[in-house]
Amino acid sequence: MSTDPASAKPAAAANPLWGGRFAQGHAAVMERINASIGFDRRLYAQDIAGSKAHARMLAAKGIVAAADAERIVEGLDAVLAEIEAGRFEFKVALEDIHMNVEARLTELIGPAAGRLHTARSRNDQIALDLKLWVRDAIDGIDEQAKDLQAALIDLAEPHAATVMPGYTHLQAAQPVTFGHHLLAYVEMLGRDRGRLADARRRLNESPLGAAALAGTSFPIDRHMTAAALGFDRPAANSLDAVSDRDFALEFLAALAILAVHLSRFAEEIVLWCSDGFRFIRLSDAYTTGSSIMPQKRNPDAAELVRAKAGRVVGALNSLLMVLKGLPLTYGKDMQDDKEPTFEAADTVSLALAAMAGMVRDMTPDAAAMRAATARGFITATDLADWLVRTLGIPFREAHHVTGRCVKRAEDKGCALHELTLAELQAEHPGITRAIYEVLTVDRSVASRTSFGGTAPGNVRAQAAEARRRFLA
Ligand code: ARG
């Protein structure tokens, strides 16, 4: 029992919708912890759509009179119009979106409003509302991810032959093309969209009509409401229907992976803008200056995308913890599913928009990228491959010979192709002048024609193929 006198004080009169047995209202702090209207008001359109489908079904099955159902549907449309016009007063005392809408409906149409909740509970209602919301959010995020793919492909195409260092361990490894690098993110986003599509397919079963948990004795038609709301079928088990939130978990898991992908790209943008790289330039539209250092152009948007992945991963963790060990069926714990779900969706939506904006804004510096390939003996693998191909020596031995050539160039302070033939032959007598051809970055890149490889012709074909696969 609370010892805080403030929390013992009723905040309001008993709830008009379920207050039959309750003499007084909630303590102020109870109202604060219990009410969800502060965030679930976002579900108003879904809540009203679900109620309209339910009312029509009740009339079709003769459970409520057709005239009452008609008044309910018209009244719900009026409530929707009020909310959309910003004329609706949301009341914390009415706890959540369901009761706010129903209370206003009662004001508008009178006692007929009380028939809407026949054969239904807030438990199937909230499961329905959130499912409908997540389904819409999936469609919106898919559209944005597709737009980012389009921006990446548009930039990759003209840079199919723009050489840059490819990295492993953030050490220059082998030359690749900038277009090839961008298309790597197009693939990641394609899988992200695939995960969202999978989640959407699985979530598309209607919980409506599961009622509180056990179903109902009224002769409802769950197939009818499911079809009216665009679901593939009604959920098969009423207990599962009111307690399942794995659809939200799958959504958050897909968003978490997507956000992690964006954070990797964001980090590359930060690197590429930095003095060590200067591979790209972002305009004033996506950078900020420093209040003290006039030379600065900071890639804040990319840094924030990098940071925001944490929130999305946090949202997934948060909902996993809400559901862990929760006994069937509904528990009020589940009200805490909404804020993480909304926050993750908002965050990913913002991050996708910022990334698409930056991709369209960035100016690649092809000369700086090429200059970077001159460092780091980036064609060493090509030298080793030449020894294998031309002299027939085993790759392991070729690796050693190449290592000694790299050491020589390092000691001399020059690039591999700047070693003289005599110097190269000192490491292996079979080396001929022909080897110089494979030591240039353009030859290196052009030679990587294996499927999925970085040769410019491949990259152009990959970009065209990506357009067909993802943007059609
Ligand atoms: N606001 C609640 C939620 O978000 C709605 C369902 C309430 N159900 C109940 N039996 N109290 O989960």
Residues whose N, C-alpha, C, O or C-beta is under 5 A from the ligand:
A	BS01	LIG	S36 D96 R122 N123 I126 M334 Q335
